[in-house]
Amino acid sequence: MTPPDAPWPDRKLLILLRHLAMSPTAAQHSAQFVGQSSTRRGISIDPADSRAYMQGDDLRHLDWGQLAKFDQLVVRLFYAQHAMRVTIILDCSASMTLGTPQKFDFARSLAACLSIIALQGRNEVKLLPSSPEHTQRFVTASTSRDAAIADMVAKLRALKANGVMDIPELLRRAMQQSTDILIFISDCLPPQELTRTFAALAARTQRLIVLHTLCPQEQSPAFQHSAILRDPETGRRQPISTSESAGNAYRATLERWRHELSQSVTRCGGVYRYISTSTSIEEVLTRNLSEVLTTQ
């Protein structure tokens, strides 16, 4: 029997996504005035200040009330709302093929939803898959928003999980990207020390979000018979004793590993969320990611 896929954004999910948006950080709220030179695109939203008119100023920003009352040419200044640059790193290694639905299908669906939310706000989205055969894919909201969303979903659907992922190397690649929000979706396997890597990454972005994704079979495997475990990335096999004590030791090790990962991310100011593939996408978006998403 073919295992079910994780839900891709359908009509019901798209309705939910329309009411969510990527929230800017405090640093992004302290935006420049419109009219100042900037390499980032933006739109005028909130009045901020005013000054005397100078030659070359946009006449659309004249304060006609000031002109009528005081016979003075005054230009209104506005805060500029810049498009955020969002980078999504997606784990495409063979270890992501475990579970029903597969962790990889769940992660791709989640990445699609986060991309749609970001693109709906006319932000820039970059997808960085982990597999070396995949080139970097870049989608920007400078073109049609609907076309950008369709392009990103199509690219995510075309990805496949295989091979081994070098997490520190992948995150070093991410450090070369200019980004405001960086989202890392992975099972973080094999376990390794990532404290320095996360700290270096957080220093180069305004918000780091790590979505640690595991399936129920990894959270609580059935320890009933002796078995041989096979690493899907390296092919290495390991016989194990499946006694009750072995099960307890496994779960204790898993909890300790999750805690260490959480501490590594939160110490550098990032957001860590542990996500099970048994959780619905809707619940992940509305509850687990409250620091990232806001209701409009």
LUMLOBA-395622 format. One line per 5 residues: number of its first residue (from 0); their letters; for each residue x, y negated, z negated of N, C-alpha, C, O. Coordinates in pm, whole numbers, plus 50000, padded with zeros to 5 digits. Layout:
N
NUM> a> X Y Z X Y Z X Y Z X Y Z; ...
//
This chain:
296
0> mtppd> 50085 50120 50000 50000 50000 50000 50088 49876 50000 50185 49868 49925; 50053 49780 50084 50131 49657 50092 50097 49569 49973 49980 49541 49948; 50199 49523 49897 50171 49440 49781 50113 49306 49824 50150 49256 49930; 50024 49246 49744 49965 49118 49780 50068 49007 49776 50160 49008 49694; 50051 48910 49864 50138 48794 49865 50090 48692 49763 49973 48691 49726
5> apwpd> 50182 48608 49718 50142 48496 49633 50059 48400 49717 50079 48391 49838; 49966 48327 49655 49875 48241 49733 49949 48124 49797 50020 48049 49730; 49930 48110 49927 49976 47990 49994 49868 47884 49981 49752 47917 49960; 49904 47758 49993 49804 47651 49973 49682 47670 50063 49689 47652 50184; 49569 47705 50000 49444 47715 50074 49361 47589 50047 49409 47495 49984
10> rklli> 49235 47589 50094 49152 47468 50080 49136 47430 49933 49148 47312 49898; 49110 47528 49846 49091 47499 49705 49217 47441 49642 49211 47344 49566; 49331 47499 49675 49457 47452 49618 49493 47315 49675 49546 47231 49602; 49465 47291 49802 49495 47161 49862 49415 47049 49796 49465 46937 49782; 49291 47080 49755 49210 46979 49684 49278 46941 49553 49281 46823 49516
15> llrhl> 49332 47042 49482 49405 47014 49358 49528 46931 49386 49557 46836 49312; 49602 46964 49492 49727 46895 49521 49705 46748 49553 49792 46665 49527; 49587 46714 49608 49559 46574 49640 49551 46487 49516 49569 46366 49523; 49524 46549 49400 49510 46473 49276 49638 46473 49192 49638 46428 49077; 49745 46522 49250 49872 46526 49179 49975 46445 49256 49966 46431 49378
20> amspt> 50073 46392 49185 50177 46313 49251 50307 46326 49175 50307 46347 49054; 50418 46313 49246 50548 46309 49180 50559 46178 49104 50540 46071 49161; 50589 46186 48975 50598 46065 48894 50740 46012 48894 50833 46088 48869; 50759 45882 48920 50895 45826 48916 50947 45817 48774 50868 45814 48679; 51076 45812 48759 51137 45797 48627 51139 45650 48589 51107 45563 48670
25> aaqhs> 51177 45623 48466 51182 45484 48420 51279 45403 48503 51254 45286 48532; 51391 45464 48543 51489 45392 48624 51432 45350 48758 51469 45245 48812; 51341 45430 48812 51281 45395 48940 51177 45286 48925 51147 45217 49022; 51120 45269 48804 51024 45162 48784 51094 45026 48784 51031 44925 48818; 51222 45020 48747 51295 44893 48747 51345 44865 48887 51466 44855 48911
30> aqfvg> 51251 44851 48980 51285 44838 49121 51330 44697 49156 51312 44604 49077; 51388 44683 49274 51432 44553 49321 51314 44472 49371 51207 44525 49396; 51336 44341 49384 51236 44256 49445 51233 44279 49595 51337 44301 49656; 51114 44273 49653 51103 44277 49798 51174 44154 49854 51158 44044 49802; 51250 44174 49958 51324 44064 50017 51471 44077 49992 51552 44026 50069
35> qsstr> 51509 44147 49884 51650 44173 49861 51696 44285 49952 51617 44371 49992; 51825 44284 49984 51878 44387 50073 51875 44521 50002 51908 44531 49884; 51835 44625 50076 51827 44759 50021 51833 44859 50133 51780 44836 50242; 51899 44973 50106 51905 45079 50206 51786 45172 50194 51769 45261 50277; 51704 45153 50093 51587 45237 50070 51463 45165 50116 51447 45046 50091
40> rgisi> 51373 45237 50183 51250 45175 50227 51156 45158 50109 51166 45232 50011; 51064 45059 50116 50972 45037 50007 50854 44952 50051 50855 44896 50161; 50753 44942 49966 50637 44860 49996 50610 44769 49878 50644 44804 49765; 50549 44653 49902 50518 44560 49796 50393 44605 49723 50292 44639 49785; 50400 44607 49590 50282 44652 49515 50246 44555 49402 50133 44506 49400
45> dpads> 50336 44527 49310 50303 44446 49193 50374 44312 49199 50494 44308 49224; 50301 44200 49176 50368 44070 49171 50464 44065 49053 50433 44115 48945; 50580 44006 49076 50683 44007 48972 50726 43867 48932 50745 43841 48813; 50743 43775 49028 50795 43643 49000 50769 43556 49121 50705 43600 49217; 50816 43435 49118 50804 43345 49232 50924 43252 49234 50993 43236 49133
50> raymq> 50949 43190 49348 51058 43093 49363 51024 43000 49478 50930 43023 49554; 51104 42895 49490 51081 42799 49598 51108 42863 49733 51195 42949 49747; 51031 42821 49833 51045 42874 49967 51182 42836 50025 51229 42724 50007; 51246 42931 50095 51370 42906 50166 51351 42947 50310 51272 43037 50340; 51422 42881 50399 51408 42909 50542 51435 43058 50569 51534 43114 50522
55> gddlr> 51346 43118 50644 51360 43260 50677 51272 43350 50593 51259 43468 50624; 51211 43297 50484 51122 43378 50401 50997 43417 50479 50953 43345 50568; 50941 43531 50444 50819 43579 50509 50702 43491 50467 50671 43480 50348; 50637 43427 50565 50527 43336 50536 50406 43407 50475 50322 43343 50411; 50398 43537 50493 50288 43611 50434 50295 43614 50282 50196 43643 50215
60> hldwg> 50413 43582 50227 50431 43585 50082 50417 43447 50019 50444 43430 49900; 50376 43349 50098 50355 43216 50042 50240 43218 49941 50140 43287 49961; 50256 43142 49832 50150 43128 49733 50065 43007 49772 50100 42893 49743; 49954 43035 49840 49871 42926 49893 49803 42847 49782 49772 42729 49799; 49781 42910 49668 49725 42838 49555 49820 42730 49505 49778 42618 49476
65> qlakf> 49948 42764 49495 50049 42667 49453 50060 42554 49555 50078 42437 49518; 50050 42588 49681 50061 42487 49786 49944 42389 49778 49964 42268 49790; 49821 42441 49758 49703 42354 49752 49702 42268 49626 49658 42154 49629; 49752 42325 49515 49744 42254 49387 49858 42155 49366 49837 42045 49316; 49981 42196 49404 50099 42114 49374 50171 42063 49498 50270 41990 49488
70> dqlvv> 50120 42102 49617 50184 42065 49743 50330 42112 49746 50419 42040 49790; 50351 42234 49697 50485 42293 49696 50481 42428 49766 50386 42506 49751; 50588 42456 49845 50600 42586 49911 50668 42682 49815 50787 42669 49784; 50591 42779 49768 50640 42878 49672 50617 43016 49730 50511 43044 49786; 50717 43104 49717 50709 43240 49767 50690 43335 49649 50762 43329 49550
75> rlfya> 50591 43422 49662 50570 43524 49558 50665 43641 49580 50687 43684 49693; 50721 43692 49472 50809 43809 49477 50735 43928 49419 50653 43914 49328; 50765 44045 49473 50699 44168 49431 50804 44273 49398 50916 44271 49450; 50766 44362 49310 50849 44479 49290 50839 44569 49413 50733 44579 49475; 50949 44634 49447 50949 44727 49560 50935 44869 49508 51010 44913 49420
80> qhamr> 50840 44941 49564 50822 45082 49529 50894 45167 49633 50849 45177 49747; 51005 45228 49595 51086 45303 49689 51038 45448 49698 50989 45505 49600; 51054 45504 49814 51028 45646 49830 51133 45724 49751 51252 45694 49757; 51088 45824 49677 51181 45909 49604 51238 46015 49696 51171 46062 49789; 51361 46053 49670 51426 46161 49743 51420 46287 49658 51478 46293 49550
85> vtiil> 51348 46386 49708 51325 46511 49634 51398 46625 49705 51378 46648 49824; 51483 46695 49631 51553 46812 49684 51502 46936 49613 51502 46942 49490; 51459 47036 49690 51413 47163 49634 51512 47272 49673 51530 47302 49791; 51577 47331 49572 51669 47442 49594 51592 47571 49571 51537 47592 49463; 51589 47657 49671 51512 47780 49662 51604 47901 49667 51684 47916 49759
90> dcsas> 51594 47986 49567 51672 48109 49559 51619 48209 49662 51504 48253 49654; 51703 48243 49760 51664 48338 49865 51746 48466 49855 51762 48536 49955; 51796 48499 49737 51878 48618 49721 51790 48742 49708 51669 48732 49687; 51852 48861 49723 51778 48987 49723 51709 49015 49590 51608 49085 49587; 51761 48961 49480 51698 48986 49350 51558 48926 49343 51479 48964 49257
95> mtlgt> 51527 48832 49431 51396 48768 49431 51287 48855 49495 51170 48818 49496; 51326 48972 49548 51227 49059 49613 51154 49149 49514 51064 49223 49553; 51190 49142 49386 51127 49228 49286 50990 49173 49247 50969 49051 49249; 50898 49262 49212 50769 49222 49156 50655 49232 49255 50675 49247 49375; 50533 49223 49200 50410 49224 49279 50317 49116 49224 50258 49136 49118
100> pqkfd> 50302 49000 49292 50370 48967 49418 50518 48945 49394 50562 48924 49281; 50595 48950 49501 50738 48929 49489 50768 48791 49432 50698 48693 49459; 50875 48786 49352 50918 48656 49301 50942 48557 49414 50913 48438 49400; 50995 48607 49526 51027 48519 49637 50901 48459 49699 50898 48341 49731; 50798 48540 49715 50672 48488 49769 50612 48384 49675 50563 48280 49719
105> farsl> 50617 48413 49545 50566 48318 49446 50647 48188 49450 50591 48079 49448; 50780 48202 49457 50867 48083 49458 50845 48001 49584 50844 47878 49578; 50828 48067 49699 50803 47993 49823 50670 47919 49816 50660 47805 49861; 50569 47983 49759 50439 47917 49746 50450 47795 49655 50393 47690 49684; 50522 47810 49545 50540 47699 49453 50618 47586 49520 50584 47469 49504
110> aacls> 50723 47620 49595 50800 47518 49667 50713 47446 49769 50728 47325 49789; 50623 47520 49835 50532 47457 49932 50442 47356 49864 50422 47246 49914; 50387 47394 49749 50297 47303 49676 50372 47178 49631 50320 47067 49646; 50492 47195 49576 50569 47079 49531 50608 46989 49648 50611 46867 49635; 50638 47049 49763 50670 46971 49882 50549 46889 49927 50563 46772 49960
115> iialq> 50432 46951 49927 50310 46881 49968 50282 46764 49875 50247 46655 49921; 50296 46787 49744 50273 46680 49647 50367 46563 49672 50326 46447 49669; 50495 46594 49696 50593 46488 49719 50566 46415 49850 50573 46292 49855; 50535 46489 49956 50513 46428 50087 50384 46348 50091 50375 46249 50164; 50283 46388 50012 50160 46309 50006 50187 46169 49955 50117 46075 49993
120> grnev> 50289 46154 49870 50328 46023 49820 50427 45953 49910 50486 45852 49872; 50446 46007 50032 50538 45951 50132 50681 45944 50079 50755 45849 50105; 50718 46046 50003 50856 46060 49958 50934 46144 50058 50876 46202 50149; 51064 46149 50041 51151 46229 50127 51178 46363 50058 51208 46368 49939; 51166 46471 50135 51184 46605 50079 51291 46679 50157 51289 46683 50280
125> kllps> 51384 46737 50083 51487 46820 50144 51480 46959 50083 51477 46975 49961; 51478 47060 50169 51478 47199 50124 51618 47257 50142 51676 47250 50250; 51671 47316 50034 51804 47374 50037 51794 47522 50001 51796 47556 49883; 51783 47612 50102 51777 47756 50072 51914 47807 50031 52017 47750 50069; 51916 47917 49955 52044 47967 49903 52118 48054 50004 52240 48062 49999
130> speht> 52046 48121 50094 52112 48214 50185 52204 48141 50282 52163 48041 50340; 52328 48189 50301 52423 48119 50386 52379 48112 50532 52418 48019 50603; 52297 48210 50578 52256 48206 50719 52150 48100 50746 52120 48068 50861; 52092 48046 50638 51992 47941 50656 52061 47805 50653 52135 47774 50560; 52036 47726 50754 52089 47591 50755 52002 47503 50666 51889 47539 50634
135> qrfvt> 52055 47388 50627 51976 47296 50547 51859 47245 50631 51874 47213 50749; 51742 47239 50567 51625 47189 50637 51581 47059 50573 51568 47050 50451; 51559 46960 50654 51528 46829 50601 51396 46782 50659 51377 46781 50780; 51306 46744 50573 51177 46691 50616 51159 46555 50552 51177 46542 50431; 51124 46456 50628 51106 46322 50575 50966 46272 50606 50906 46311 50706
140> astsr> 50916 46187 50520 50782 46134 50538 50781 46013 50631 50678 45947 50643; 50890 45983 50698 50894 45869 50789 50811 45896 50913 50768 45803 50981; 50786 46026 50945 50699 46062 51055 50559 46084 50999 50531 46045 50886; 50471 46146 51076 50336 46175 51029 50341 46262 50904 50412 46363 50899; 50266 46221 50802 50267 46297 50677 50215 46439 50698 50274 46535 50648
145> daaia> 50105 46452 50771 50049 46585 50796 50146 46672 50874 50158 46792 50847; 50218 46613 50971 50315 46689 51049 50432 46732 50961 50483 46843 50976; 50474 46645 50870 50584 46679 50780 50547 46793 50687 50627 46883 50662; 50423 46790 50637 50376 46897 50549 50369 47029 50624 50415 47132 50575; 50312 47026 50745 50303 47148 50826 50441 47204 50859 50460 47325 50860
150> dmvak> 50536 47116 50886 50673 47158 50919 50739 47226 50799 50804 47329 50814; 50722 47167 50681 50784 47223 50561 50724 47360 50528 50797 47453 50496; 50591 47373 50535 50525 47500 50504 50570 47607 50603 50595 47721 50564; 50581 47570 50732 50625 47667 50833 50767 47714 50806 50797 47832 50822; 50854 47624 50764 50993 47661 50736 51000 47753 50614 51079 47847 50612
155> lralk> 50921 47725 50514 50920 47811 50396 50868 47950 50429 50920 48050 50378; 50767 47958 50513 50713 48088 50552 50814 48171 50630 50811 48294 50625; 50903 48104 50703 51000 48173 50788 51119 48227 50710 51194 48310 50761; 51138 48182 50585 51253 48226 50506 51237 48370 50461 51125 48419 50441; 51350 48438 50445 51351 48576 50393 51453 48585 50281 51551 48511 50278
160> angvm> 51429 48676 50188 51519 48694 50075 51613 48810 50102 51569 48921 50130; 51744 48784 50094 51844 48889 50110 51978 48836 50062 51996 48716 50044; 52071 48927 50043 52208 48887 50008 52225 48847 49863 52134 48861 49781; 52345 48797 49833 52385 48757 49698 52390 48606 49689 52433 48540 49784; 52347 48551 49577 52353 48407 49557 52459 48372 49455 52461 48426 49344
165> dipel> 52548 48281 49491 52646 48225 49399 52586 48096 49343 52592 47992 49409; 52529 48103 49222 52456 47989 49168 52545 47865 49153 52505 47758 49199; 52664 47874 49090 52747 47754 49077 52781 47692 49213 52781 47569 49226; 52811 47774 49313 52845 47721 49445 52724 47653 49508 52737 47547 49569; 52608 47714 49494 52487 47653 49549 52458 47518 49484 52423 47422 49552
170> lrram> 52473 47511 49353 52448 47385 49284 52555 47281 49317 52527 47162 49318; 52677 47327 49345 52781 47232 49390 52743 47173 49526 52766 47055 49552; 52684 47256 49614 52634 47205 49741 52526 47100 49719 52520 47000 49790; 52442 47126 49619 52334 47031 49590 52389 46898 49541 52328 46794 49564; 52504 46899 49473 52563 46775 49424 52603 46681 49537 52619 46561 49516
175> qqstd> 52619 46736 49657 52657 46654 49772 52537 46581 49831 52553 46496 49919; 52416 46614 49783 52295 46550 49835 52261 46428 49749 52274 46433 49626; 52219 46322 49813 52168 46206 49740 52022 46232 49709 51939 46245 49799; 51989 46240 49581 51853 46277 49544 51813 46212 49413 51898 46184 49329; 51683 46188 49396 51628 46135 49272 51573 46247 49183 51592 46245 49062
180> ilifi> 51505 46343 49244 51451 46458 49171 51505 46584 49235 51490 46603 49356; 51566 46670 49157 51618 46796 49207 51547 46910 49136 51549 46918 49013; 51482 46998 49213 51406 47110 49158 51475 47241 49199 51493 47267 49318; 51513 47322 49102 51582 47448 49125 51488 47562 49089 51455 47579 48972; 51444 47641 49190 51353 47753 49168 51432 47882 49187 51476 47912 49298
185> sdclp> 51450 47960 49080 51537 48077 49086 51510 48169 48968 51457 48127 48865; 51549 48297 48984 51548 48388 48869 51678 48378 48790 51693 48442 48686; 51773 48298 48840 51901 48272 48771 51980 48400 48746 52054 48410 48649; 51963 48497 48834 52037 48623 48824 52153 48626 48923 52138 48575 49035; 52267 48683 48887 52294 48745 48757 52318 48641 48649 52360 48530 48680
190> pqelt> 52292 48675 48521 52313 48579 48412 52458 48533 48408 52551 48613 48421; 52476 48405 48389 52611 48349 48381 52607 48215 48309 52500 48157 48289; 52722 48167 48271 52733 48040 48200 52717 47925 48299 52798 47910 48391; 52613 47845 48280 52583 47737 48375 52577 47600 48309 52535 47503 48372; 52618 47590 48183 52605 47464 48110 52677 47349 48180 52618 47243 48201
195> rtfaa> 52804 47370 48217 52879 47263 48282 52823 47230 48419 52820 47113 48458; 52778 47332 48491 52722 47309 48624 52595 47226 48616 52577 47133 48694; 52505 47260 48523 52382 47183 48508 52412 47040 48464 52348 46946 48511; 52509 47023 48375 52544 46889 48328 52597 46803 48442 52561 46686 48454; 52684 46860 48525 52737 46786 48639 52627 46750 48738 52628 46642 48797
200> laart> 52533 46841 48756 52422 46817 48849 52329 46709 48794 52286 46621 48869; 52298 46716 48665 52208 46617 48605 52267 46477 48610 52194 46378 48617; 52400 46468 48608 52465 46337 48612 52451 46270 48748 52471 46149 48759; 52417 46346 48850 52407 46293 48986 52263 46275 49033 52240 46237 49148; 52166 46301 48946 52026 46284 48983 51951 46225 48866 51994 46238 48752
205> qrliv> 51839 46160 48895 51761 46099 48787 51679 46203 48712 51645 46182 48595; 51645 46314 48777 51571 46417 48707 51607 46555 48762 51598 46579 48883; 51648 46644 48672 51678 46782 48707 51570 46871 48649 51539 46863 48530; 51512 46957 48733 51406 47048 48689 51445 47189 48729 51467 47217 48847; 51455 47278 48632 51489 47418 48657 51365 47503 48629 51315 47506 48517
210> lhtlc> 51315 47570 48732 51198 47658 48720 51247 47802 48723 51268 47860 48829; 51265 47858 48604 51320 47992 48587 51208 48094 48610 51119 48108 48526; 51212 48164 48722 51101 48247 48767 51134 48395 48754 51228 48444 48817; 51056 48468 48674 51071 48611 48658 50935 48678 48672 50831 48614 48656; 50936 48807 48703 50812 48882 48719 50785 48965 48594 50877 48986 48514
215> pqeqs> 50662 49014 48574 50629 49093 48454 50716 49217 48438 50747 49256 48326; 50757 49280 48550 50841 49400 48541 50976 49370 48477 51037 49457 48416; 51023 49245 48490 51150 49206 48427 51128 49163 48283 51215 49182 48198; 51013 49106 48254 50987 49059 48118 50964 49175 48022 51010 49171 47908; 50893 49277 48068 50862 49390 47980 50859 49519 48062 50752 49572 48091
220> pafqh> 50976 49570 48099 50980 49693 48179 50935 49813 48097 50944 49815 47974; 50886 49913 48168 50838 50034 48100 50956 50124 48064 51021 50180 48153; 50985 50138 47935 51094 50224 47889 51035 50358 47843 51012 50380 47725; 51011 50445 47941 50948 50574 47909 51038 50693 47946 51036 50794 47875; 51113 50683 48052 51197 50794 48096 51336 50739 48128 51356 50619 48148
225> sailr> 51432 50831 48132 51565 50791 48177 51556 50747 48322 51477 50800 48400; 51637 50650 48357 51627 50593 48491 51763 50545 48537 51857 50534 48457; 51773 50516 48665 51893 50456 48724 51851 50322 48784 51767 50315 48874; 51911 50217 48734 51881 50084 48786 51971 50054 48905 52089 50091 48906; 51915 49987 49004 51991 49949 49122 51985 49798 49139 51877 49739 49144
230> dpetg> 52102 49734 49150 52110 49591 49173 52077 49564 49320 52150 49610 49407; 51968 49492 49351 51930 49471 49491 52029 49383 49568 52031 49385 49691; 52111 49306 49496 52205 49218 49564 52336 49289 49597 52390 49273 49706; 52386 49369 49502 52517 49434 49522 52503 49583 49554 52598 49644 49603; 52385 49642 49527 52368 49785 49549 52425 49870 49438 52414 49993 49444
235> rrqpi> 52485 49810 49337 52546 49886 49228 52437 49955 49145 52332 49897 49120; 52463 50078 49103 52367 50156 49025 52416 50173 48882 52535 50185 48856; 52320 50173 48788 52354 50184 48647 52252 50272 48576 52135 50233 48565; 52292 50393 48527 52199 50476 48450 52171 50413 48314 52261 50356 48252; 52046 50424 48268 52010 50365 48139 51930 50466 48058 51865 50555 48113
240> stses> 51936 50450 47928 51853 50527 47836 51729 50444 47805 51740 50330 47761; 51612 50501 47826 51488 50424 47813 51416 50455 47682 51295 50481 47682; 51489 50452 47574 51429 50474 47443 51364 50344 47394 51382 50238 47453; 51288 50356 47286 51224 50238 47229 51328 50136 47182 51309 50015 47197; 51438 50187 47125 51542 50095 47079 51607 50022 47196 51642 49905 47186
245> agnay> 51622 50093 47310 51678 50028 47428 51584 49919 47478 51629 49813 47522; 51452 49944 47472 51355 49844 47512 51360 49721 47423 51353 49608 47472; 51372 49742 47293 51381 49630 47200 51508 49548 47224 51506 49425 47220; 51618 49619 47250 51745 49549 47277 51735 49467 47406 51787 49356 47414; 51669 49525 47505 51652 49454 47632 51573 49324 47613 51615 49218 47659
250> ratle> 51461 49333 47544 51377 49215 47526 51447 49109 47442 51431 48989 47466; 51526 49153 47342 51602 49056 47262 51707 48986 47346 51728 48866 47333; 51773 49062 47433 51875 49003 47522 51811 48906 47619 51867 48799 47647; 51693 48941 47672 51623 48852 47765 51586 48721 47697 51606 48614 47755; 51533 48728 47576 51495 48606 47504 51617 48520 47475 51611 48397 47485
255> rwrhe> 51728 48584 47439 51850 48508 47409 51900 48438 47535 51943 48322 47530; 51896 48508 47648 51940 48450 47776 51852 48333 47816 51903 48228 47858; 51720 48349 47803 51629 48239 47836 51655 48119 47748 51652 48005 47796; 51679 48142 47620 51707 48031 47527 51836 47959 47566 51843 47836 47562; 51938 48035 47603 52065 47973 47643 52048 47888 47769 52104 47779 47778
260> lsqsv> 51972 47940 47866 51946 47861 47986 51869 47734 47953 51903 47626 48003; 51767 47747 47870 51688 47630 47831 51774 47525 47763 51763 47406 47793; 51860 47568 47673 51949 47475 47603 52045 47408 47700 52072 47289 47687; 52096 47484 47797 52190 47427 47894 52127 47315 47974 52192 47216 48006; 51998 47331 48007 51929 47230 48087 51886 47111 48003 51908 46996 48041
265> trcgg> 51825 47137 47889 51771 47028 47807 51880 46943 47745 51860 46823 47723; 51997 47002 47715 52106 46923 47657 52153 46812 47750 52199 46707 47704; 52142 46835 47881 52186 46733 47976 52069 46648 48026 52082 46577 48126; 51956 46654 47955 51843 46569 47989 51750 46624 48094 51660 46554 48140; 51769 46751 48135 51684 46810 48237 51560 46873 48178 51541 46875 48056
270> vyryi> 51474 46925 48265 51350 46992 48227 51363 47140 48264 51390 47173 48380; 51344 47228 48166 51348 47373 48189 51209 47429 48170 51143 47401 48069; 51164 47508 48266 51036 47576 48252 51052 47722 48291 51101 47754 48399; 51010 47809 48200 51010 47953 48227 50876 47989 48288 50772 47961 48228; 50876 48050 48406 50753 48077 48480 50745 48226 48513 50840 48284 48565
275> ststs> 50630 48286 48481 50605 48425 48517 50521 48427 48644 50431 48346 48661; 50551 48522 48732 50473 48533 48855 50331 48581 48829 50248 48581 48920; 50302 48622 48706 50164 48659 48670 50079 48535 48642 49957 48545 48629; 50144 48419 48633 50073 48293 48611 50022 48240 48745 50091 48254 48846; 49906 48180 48746 49852 48125 48871 49930 47999 48909 49982 47928 48823
280> ieevl> 49936 47972 49039 50003 47851 49086 49937 47726 49027 50006 47630 48992; 49804 47728 49017 49732 47612 48962 49776 47582 48819 49797 47466 48783; 49791 47688 48739 49832 47667 48600 49975 47618 48592 50007 47533 48508; 50062 47669 48677 50201 47622 48679 50206 47473 48708 50280 47399 48643; 50127 47428 48805 50130 47288 48847 50070 47196 48741 50124 47088 48715
285> trnls> 49959 47236 48682 49887 47146 48593 49931 47153 48447 49908 47060 48370; 49995 47265 48408 50035 47279 48267 50187 47285 48249 50243 47212 48168; 50251 47371 48326 50395 47392 48305 50479 47273 48351 50590 47252 48302; 50426 47195 48446 50505 47086 48503 50448 46948 48471 50448 46859 48555; 50401 46933 48348 50339 46806 48310 50437 46690 48314 50397 46575 48332
290> evltt> 50570 46718 48297 50669 46610 48302 50697 46565 48446 50756 46459 48467; 50655 46644 48543 50684 46613 48682 50565 46556 48754 50578 46467 48838; 50446 46606 48719 50325 46572 48791 50234 46486 48707 50225 46504 48585; 50167 46392 48771 50071 46307 48701 49941 46309 48779 49941 46320 48902; 49829 46299 48708 49699 46295 48774 49672 46154 48821 49689 46058 48745
295> q> 49629 46141 48946 49600 46010 49002 49456 45970 48970 49412 45862 49009
//
